[in-house]
């Protein structure tokens, strides 16, 4: 048998038995987000089209479910508004916990009792509430540890703190972008490690 014909026959046999075929990698399975997390992310994303400014002014609010004008707010309001869509009113949750244990919260504003108008809008108070509620996670420098729906708090320096929500959208760096308002309205940006992380929380599991 000519060598060329023999070679073709061997190649055909190998192909028929699959020996020369490279198995395709299994498809990447992405677990669906819990419904509450999806609700939080959708609500945070909606804010990027509505909240276009930043205003830290003290405002008298209704209680519960009190809010400032939707086109403005502070970083904490991004979290508060998103959580409310998922059925968690942080204004009420923080207030009720402060009534139970006022001295467990930071004593840096000269208050003698809880104030439903402002307590939940202060980042250190939210951090304390999440920790007391058992929602705190380790702080790491690994972007993969921060999942969609997680709440992250930062130290901006000079006594300033900041807070935001991890989104389900990734930037070119591979990190999840963050929903936050640092002065120009609610935005979605790649800022996870732009400042020192001082808090990491997962409320919805």
Steps between C-alpha positions, in 0.01 A plus 500: 500500500643840410624698801270793417189278497605333825545838668155616389344179631664541841386860524144396421503233771635742758234756411219244516599395852548855620862449605624808318215726600548755779211505743328840517518661844177479695286815482554746785207476737409829666279455804192720491493781751262470795177692426568756773847572359360541150243745638769698682717523189211603276402768751858630527532508122176697472646762732778574249229640273320696772740620770717760327634702793642476851366686804603412857263752660305397809137448397200411713361171371183300541536181702510226392588503127609864510719629217643818352415605145587211264720715277743564785645332807825365645691175459297327771177582315610274212503207743186607687290541185620174345434300817150643530410353162596163648278555805764621750451850641840591645354815654279287722751217551777734610268705720357198680846359562624837628204517738604160635873577526571867435849491651606221264494758222763770432466793741652766276210735424409614851160329498338379820240281330426351156391733219289341226580786265871435469628191684453257210661744254834493683749242376647409844148425625425276202829319557412446865152376414626250241762371742250464784261321263768240424550608139870588518752320277881505496673788325741374234691634201349234273238643266334159467401507867261790437179369344199671342276649765776531761533832681848651526614791718817706451717745686556802276743660743453809711226337704277446195333166429319367195270209416373323189359180351690245291332461160476199269681686220874463455745757370794426270706432811276204579375664819134556570400862465348682798172690534577811707459877533816685589391847398359492149193286539456124494747337264634159400881504507807281546601630844515190721862560600518873434497565876577304813230239559386506864177300476363207300145373556263247341146559617316280248630143465 
